[in-house]
Amino acid sequence: MRCAISSRAGQVLARGSLILHKDDEGELRLDLQTDGGRLIEGGIIGPDGDMTSASERLFSRFLEVWGMSDLTLTVTVR
């Protein structure tokens, strides 16, 4: 899925793709691969497929990466 991360002011900070990535323990992780080549690791997807905690972890990483909160993730499915 293609996506864009935007600031509160509407500035696009990054574009990329949401991906599922299998970690070293074999668990699926929700990550963002930016068009600039940066991999931002989200959280582990629950065994039932629930992505709530995975997406919360991804958004907390956005705060670490860009140093701001209240970011918007816009997803485009083609």
Secondary structure, DSSP 8 states (H G I E B T S, - for coil): -EEEEE-TTS-EEEEEEEEEEE-TTS-EEEEEEETTS-EEEEEE--TT---HHHHHHHHHHHHHHHS-SS-EEEEE--
